Amino acid sequence: MNPLTSQSNYGKIRQVAFHKINDPQRLHALIDAILLIETDADLDGLLSRIIEAASQLVGARYGALGVISRDGATLSRFITYGLNHKERAAIGPEPHGGGLLGEIIHRRSTMRLDDLTQHESSAGFPPNHPAMTRFLGVPVTTGDGHVFGNLYLCDRVDGLSFNEEDEQLIEAFGRAAGLVIDQERLRSNTRELTLSEERERLARDLHDTVIQRLFAVGLALQVSLPAIVNDEVRARINKVLDELDTTIHEIRTTIFEIDQDHPVDESLEERVHALTSEVESRLGVLAVVKVAPGIDDDLETQCAHHSVQALREMLSNVVRHSQATAVEVKVDTDGELIEVIVRDNGVGFVPNIGTGRGTRNLVSRARELGGDCTFDSKIGGGTTVRWTANRRI
């Protein structure tokens, strides 16, 4: 559904600030910017379009969109505009919402400054960060009034300060962008539900049909071996049997990855033990588990669900990449955080080099829940992954 052609969404956008914009040219630019971000792209693509359109709308040299974590006090993501990949990498890790960025989060309202470096909340710039002076920070609010994130704009290309019209323009755009984000999330939730059902069907088919057929083929080959006198043929059949064993193991790993967690009335402790038992029975990796007593006390359902899914991702990475024969799983608390630690005796890796989507997903999931994810690994020395989240989210 197009937010501009939806009567309810169009009405919301009109009520926000359209009437405050008197310049017809700027009003048309705002509408064009909203049309530009209306897309069927995933959330990553949408957020990039939003900050690009906002920056261009007021002629800002630099821009960023900070997505607020579920804890409401920090940033889980930070999408930038105006920096190339090399410049962005040189700055270092994404900010978590300290200093002036955090001030906007707590204010939940617009802030416009002629010199951001003079503000009392300014914490300075990290090394390799370009100099910035003029500043305009505006919340991105969804249809239910929730602040999804903030638009941070710096330094107009023409060198002038951001003015009241710029502020009104970006405020209206921020509200409209929030409605577009609502639409994307609705589409995403619908796709997720469909995907979850399809995953369950696929897992059943792989286990009940594909693996059973491979077992039958392997058994038939084994039965035929005693009757074969040709050594070369016997060697080839044994090689095929080894390949079948490897294939079955890979399919079981895939089932483990795509199978969905169904908590129902089970506690987190029960689900952790069930998950690690799968690693032993399905995948042949010895698992030692330690869960702190009372781990389920004061633990929100959503946090418990994400903790189990994070553990599944960590164990999947162990089986896929580490060549480990044993793994230790520890679930504990650390203040307001739940802590999931997975140690393996595998081959290890060099952190930040060659890491894939799985590790990025773990970090993103943790930060959205007010925690973090760290990796301690060395070649030949195994890997330790520590994943945390706010227990009350």
C-alpha positions in Angstrom: 0.0 0.0 0.0 1.3 3.4 -0.9 1.4 5.7 2.1 0.4 8.7 0.0 -2.6 7.0 -1.6 -3.8 5.5 1.7 -6.5 7.9 3.0 -5.5 7.4 6.7 -1.8 7.8 6.1 -2.2 10.8 3.8 -4.4 12.4 6.5 -1.7 11.8 9.1 1.0 13.4 7.0 -1.2 16.4 6.2 -1.9 16.9 10.0 1.8 16.9 10.8 3.3 20.0 9.2 2.3 20.4 5.6 0.3 23.5 6.5 3.5 25.1 8.0 5.4 25.0 4.7 4.4 28.1 2.7 7.0 27.8 -0.1 5.3 25.8 -3.0 8.7 24.7 -4.3 9.8 23.3 -0.9 6.4 21.6 -0.5 6.8 19.9 -3.8 10.4 18.9 -2.8 9.0 17.3 0.3 6.3 15.3 -1.6 9.0 14.2 -4.1 11.2 13.1 -1.2 8.4 11.1 0.3 7.6 9.5 -3.0 11.3 8.6 -3.4 11.4 6.6 -0.2 8.1 4.7 -0.9 9.5 1.4 -1.9 9.1 -2.4 -1.6 12.8 -2.6 -0.6 13.8 -4.3 2.7 14.3 -2.2 5.9 18.1 -1.7 5.2 17.4 -0.3 1.7 14.5 1.8 3.0 16.6 3.4 5.8 19.4 4.3 3.4 16.9 6.0 1.1 15.4 7.9 4.0 18.6 9.5 5.1 19.7 10.2 1.6 16.4 11.9 0.8 16.4 13.9 4.0 20.0 15.2 3.4 19.2 16.2 -0.1 15.9 17.8 0.9 17.7 20.5 2.9 21.1 20.4 1.1 23.0 18.8 4.0 26.5 17.7 3.3 26.4 14.9 5.9 23.5 12.9 7.3 22.8 9.9 9.5 19.8 7.9 10.6 20.2 6.4 14.1 17.8 3.5 14.9 16.9 3.5 18.6 17.3 0.2 20.5 14.5 -1.4 22.3 15.9 -0.1 25.6 14.9 3.4 24.4 18.3 4.9 25.4 20.9 3.7 22.9 21.4 3.2 19.1 21.3 -0.2 17.5 22.1 1.0 14.0 23.7 4.1 12.4 23.2 4.6 8.7 25.3 7.4 7.2 25.1 9.7 4.1 28.0 11.8 2.7 30.8 9.4 3.6 32.3 6.8 1.2 33.0 3.3 2.4 36.7 4.1 3.1 35.9 7.2 5.1 33.2 5.4 7.1 35.5 2.5 7.9 38.3 4.9 9.0 36.1 6.4 11.8 35.7 3.0 13.5 32.7 1.4 15.3 29.2 2.8 15.0 28.2 5.2 17.8 25.9 3.8 20.5 24.1 7.1 21.3 26.4 9.0 23.6 27.0 12.7 23.7 24.9 14.9 21.4 23.3 11.9 19.7 22.1 10.7 23.1 20.7 14.1 23.9 18.3 13.9 20.9 17.3 10.4 22.0 16.3 11.6 25.5 14.7 14.9 24.3 12.5 13.1 21.8 12.2 16.5 20.0 14.0 18.6 17.4 17.3 20.3 18.1 18.9 22.9 15.8 22.4 24.3 16.5 24.8 26.7 14.7 27.8 25.1 16.3 27.4 21.6 17.7 30.9 21.6 19.2 29.8 24.3 21.7 26.8 22.3 23.1 27.2 21.0 26.6 26.4 17.4 25.5 29.0 17.4 22.7 31.6 14.7 23.3 33.8 15.6 20.4 34.6 13.5 17.3 36.5 10.2 17.0 39.8 10.1 15.0 39.4 10.4 11.2 35.9 12.0 11.6 35.3 15.0 9.3 34.8 18.3 11.0 31.1 19.3 11.3 29.5 22.4 12.7 25.8 23.1 11.8 23.4 20.5 13.2 19.8 19.6 12.8 18.4 16.6 14.7 14.8 15.4 14.2 13.0 12.3 15.5 11.5 9.8 13.1 8.1 8.9 14.6 5.9 6.0 13.5 2.1 6.2 13.3 1.5 5.1 16.9 3.8 7.9 18.2 6.8 5.6 18.8 10.2 7.2 18.1 11.8 4.7 15.7 15.0 6.7 15.4 16.5 10.1 14.7 17.7 12.0 11.6 21.0 13.8 12.2 21.9 16.3 9.5 25.1 18.4 9.4 26.4 21.4 7.4 24.4 22.7 4.5 26.4 22.6 1.3 25.8 26.3 0.8 27.5 27.1 4.1 24.4 28.6 5.7 22.8 27.7 9.0 19.8 25.4 9.1 16.7 27.6 9.4 13.2 27.3 10.7 11.9 26.2 7.3 14.6 23.4 7.2 13.4 22.3 10.6 9.7 22.2 9.6 10.6 20.4 6.4 12.6 17.7 8.1 10.0 17.3 10.9 7.3 16.7 8.3 9.6 14.3 6.4 10.4 12.4 9.6 6.8 11.8 10.3 6.1 10.7 6.8 9.2 8.4 6.9 7.8 6.9 10.1 4.6 5.9 8.3 6.6 4.4 5.4 8.6 2.4 8.0 5.3 1.2 9.5 4.2 -0.1 6.1 7.5 -1.9 5.5 7.4 -3.5 9.0 3.8 -4.8 8.2 5.0 -6.3 5.0 8.1 -7.8 6.8 5.9 -9.3 9.5 3.7 -10.9 6.9 6.7 -12.3 5.0 8.1 -13.6 8.3 5.0 -15.4 9.2 4.9 -17.0 5.7 8.6 -17.8 5.9 8.2 -19.4 9.4 5.5 -21.8 8.1 7.6 -22.6 5.0 10.6 -23.3 7.2 8.7 -25.8 9.3 7.4 -27.6 6.2 10.9 -27.7 4.7 12.5 -29.0 7.9 9.9 -31.8 8.0 10.4 -32.7 4.4 14.2 -32.8 4.7 14.0 -35.0 7.8 11.2 -37.3 6.9 11.9 -37.7 3.2 15.4 -36.6 2.0 17.4 -38.0 4.9 15.4 -41.3 4.9 16.0 -41.8 1.2 19.7 -41.1 1.6 19.8 -43.6 4.5 18.1 -46.2 2.2 20.6 -45.6 -0.6 23.6 -45.9 1.8 22.2 -49.1 3.3 21.7 -50.7 -0.1 25.3 -49.9 -1.0 26.6 -51.4 2.3 24.6 -54.6 1.8 26.1 -55.0 -1.7 29.7 -54.5 -0.6 30.4 -58.2 0.4 29.4 -59.4 -3.0 31.9 -57.1 -4.8 35.4 -58.6 -5.4 36.9 -55.7 -7.4 39.0 -53.6 -5.0 38.6 -50.5 -7.2 34.8 -50.7 -7.2 34.8 -51.4 -3.4 36.9 -48.3 -2.9 34.6 -46.2 -5.0 31.5 -47.4 -3.1 33.2 -46.7 0.2 34.0 -43.2 -1.0 30.3 -42.7 -2.0 29.3 -43.9 1.5 31.6 -41.3 3.1 30.1 -38.6 0.8 26.6 -39.7 1.8 27.5 -39.4 5.5 28.8 -35.9 4.9 25.7 -34.9 3.0 23.4 -36.3 5.7 25.4 -34.3 8.3 25.1 -31.1 6.3 21.3 -31.6 5.8 20.9 -32.2 9.6 22.9 -28.9 10.2 20.5 -27.1 7.8 17.5 -28.5 9.6 19.0 -27.3 12.9 19.4 -23.8 11.5 16.0 -23.5 10.0 14.0 -25.3 12.6 11.9 -22.8 14.7 11.8 -22.5 18.4 8.4 -23.1 19.9 8.5 -22.0 23.6 4.8 -22.5 24.5 5.0 -23.2 28.3 8.7 -24.2 28.4 11.1 -22.2 30.5 14.3 -20.7 29.0 16.3 -23.3 30.9 14.3 -26.1 29.3 14.7 -24.6 25.9 18.4 -24.2 26.3 18.8 -27.8 27.3 16.6 -29.0 24.5 18.6 -27.0 21.9 22.0 -28.2 23.1 20.6 -31.8 23.1 19.9 -31.3 19.4 23.5 -30.5 18.8 24.6 -33.8 20.3 21.9 -36.0 18.9 21.7 -34.5 15.4 25.1 -33.1 14.8 27.5 -35.2 17.0 29.1 -32.3 18.9 29.5 -32.9 22.6 27.7 -30.1 24.5 28.2 -29.2 28.2 25.5 -26.9 29.5 25.4 -24.7 32.6 22.3 -22.6 33.3 22.2 -20.3 36.4 19.5 -21.0 38.9 16.5 -18.8 38.6 17.4 -17.6 35.1 13.7 -17.3 34.2 13.0 -14.9 37.1 12.1 -11.4 35.9 12.8 -12.4 32.3 10.6 -11.0 29.6 9.2 -13.4 27.0 10.6 -11.6 24.1 14.1 -11.5 25.6 13.9 -15.3 26.3 12.9 -16.0 22.7 15.7 -13.9 21.2 18.2 -15.5 23.6 17.3 -19.0 22.3 17.5 -17.8 18.7 20.9 -16.3 19.3 22.1 -19.5 20.9 20.8 -21.4 17.9 22.8 -19.1 15.6 26.0 -19.5 17.8 25.7 -23.3 17.8 25.1 -23.3 14.1 28.2 -21.3 13.5 30.2 -23.8 15.6 28.9 -26.8 13.6 29.3 -25.0 10.2 32.7 -23.5 10.6 34.7 -24.4 13.7 35.3 -28.2 13.2 34.8 -28.4 16.9 34.2 -31.7 18.7 32.9 -30.1 21.9 31.2 -27.0 23.0 30.4 -25.4 26.4 27.2 -23.3 26.8 26.7 -21.0 29.8 23.6 -19.0 30.4 23.8 -16.5 33.3 22.9 -13.0 34.4 25.1 -9.9 34.6 23.1 -7.1 36.3 20.2 -6.2 34.1 21.6 -8.4 31.3 21.1 -12.0 30.4 24.4 -13.5 29.2 24.8 -16.4 26.8 28.4 -17.7 26.4 29.4 -20.4 23.9 33.0 -21.8 23.9 34.2 -24.3 21.4 37.5 -26.3 20.9 37.6 -25.6 17.1 40.0 -24.2 14.7 39.3 -20.5 15.6 39.4 -17.5 13.3 40.7 -13.9 13.2 37.8 -11.7 14.4 36.5 -9.1 11.9 38.2 -10.9 9.0 36.1 -13.2 7.0 33.1 -13.0 9.4 29.8 -13.6 7.7 26.2 -12.7 8.0 25.7 -15.0 11.0 28.1 -13.0 13.2 26.6 -9.7 12.0 23.1 -11.0 12.9 24.2 -11.8 16.4 25.6 -8.3 16.9 22.6 -6.6 15.5 20.1 -8.8 17.5 22.0 -8.0 20.7 22.2 -4.3 20.2 18.5 -4.1 19.4 17.9 -5.7 22.8 20.2 -3.3 24.7 23.1 -5.7 24.8 26.2 -6.6 22.7 28.0 -9.5 21.2 31.8 -10.0 21.4 34.1 -12.6 19.8 37.3 -13.9 21.4 39.1 -16.3 19.0 42.5 -17.4 17.8 43.7 -19.7 15.2 43.9 -23.2 16.6 42.7 -22.1 20.0 38.9 -22.2 19.7 36.4 -19.4 20.0 34.3 -17.8 22.7 31.2 -15.8 21.9 29.5 -13.7 24.6 26.0 -12.5 23.8 24.0 -10.2 26.1 20.6 -8.6 26.1 18.5 -6.5 28.5 16.4 -9.0 30.5 13.3 -6.7 30.7 12.9 -6.2 27.0 
